Amino acid sequence: MKPASGEHRRHLPTSPFKPPPPAAPVERFSMNDQVSHDRYGLGVVIGVEDGVAVFVDFGSRQERITTPFNKLYKL
């Protein structure tokens, strides 16, 4: 039996045991950023909770949008 080495094993592309892909970095928003949301439309960031949520003013309504920001894009 061979001793375990500190090297990582190479995984085949078709292996069901391959490691998951790296997570995409979470986008950072700051005050007064102009944003677009798939459901609510264009808006302006009016508040930020670090790594948790952002408050966005969409004109007719204000929404708290939590991470991950899948439908929110910085313009």
C-alpha positions as CSV (number, residue, x, y, z in Angstrom):
1,M,0.0,0.0,0.0
2,K,1.3,3.4,-0.9
3,P,1.5,6.2,1.7
4,A,-0.8,9.1,1.1
5,S,1.0,12.1,-0.3
6,G,0.1,15.7,0.1
7,E,-0.6,16.1,-3.6
8,H,-4.2,16.6,-4.9
9,R,-5.6,13.9,-7.1
10,R,-6.4,14.8,-10.6
11,H,-10.1,14.2,-11.4
12,L,-11.5,13.2,-14.8
13,P,-13.9,15.6,-16.4
14,T,-16.7,12.9,-16.5
15,S,-16.2,11.8,-12.9
16,P,-19.2,12.1,-10.6
17,F,-16.7,12.7,-7.7
18,K,-15.1,15.7,-9.2
19,P,-14.9,18.8,-6.9
20,P,-17.6,21.4,-7.2
21,P,-16.7,24.5,-9.3
22,P,-15.5,27.5,-7.3
23,A,-18.2,29.9,-6.2
24,A,-18.5,33.2,-8.0
25,P,-17.4,36.2,-5.9
26,V,-20.3,38.1,-4.3
27,E,-20.8,41.5,-6.0
28,R,-20.3,44.4,-3.7
29,F,-22.7,47.4,-3.8
30,S,-22.2,50.8,-2.2
31,M,-24.5,53.8,-1.6
32,N,-25.9,55.5,-4.7
33,D,-24.9,52.7,-7.1
34,Q,-27.3,52.5,-10.0
35,V,-28.7,49.0,-10.3
36,S,-31.1,46.9,-12.4
37,H,-33.3,44.1,-11.1
38,D,-35.0,41.6,-13.3
39,R,-38.3,42.0,-11.5
40,Y,-38.4,45.6,-10.2
41,G,-36.4,47.4,-12.9
42,L,-34.0,50.3,-12.4
43,G,-33.1,51.6,-9.0
44,V,-30.6,53.3,-6.7
45,V,-28.9,51.6,-3.7
46,I,-30.0,53.6,-0.5
47,G,-28.6,51.2,2.1
48,V,-26.1,48.4,2.5
49,E,-25.9,45.6,5.2
50,D,-22.4,44.2,4.8
51,G,-22.6,40.8,3.0
52,V,-26.2,40.4,4.0
53,A,-28.5,42.7,2.0
54,V,-29.0,45.9,0.1
55,F,-31.9,48.4,0.2
56,V,-32.8,49.7,-3.2
57,D,-35.2,52.5,-4.2
58,F,-37.0,51.6,-7.4
59,G,-39.0,54.8,-7.5
60,S,-42.5,53.5,-6.8
61,R,-41.2,51.1,-4.0
62,Q,-38.2,50.3,-1.8
63,E,-37.0,46.7,-1.5
64,R,-34.6,44.8,0.7
65,I,-32.7,42.3,-1.5
66,T,-30.6,39.6,0.3
67,T,-27.6,37.7,-0.9
68,P,-27.0,36.1,-3.3
69,F,-27.9,38.9,-5.6
70,N,-28.9,36.7,-8.6
71,K,-31.2,39.2,-10.3
72,L,-29.5,42.4,-9.3
73,Y,-26.9,44.0,-11.5
74,K,-24.7,47.0,-11.1
75,L,-24.9,49.5,-14.0
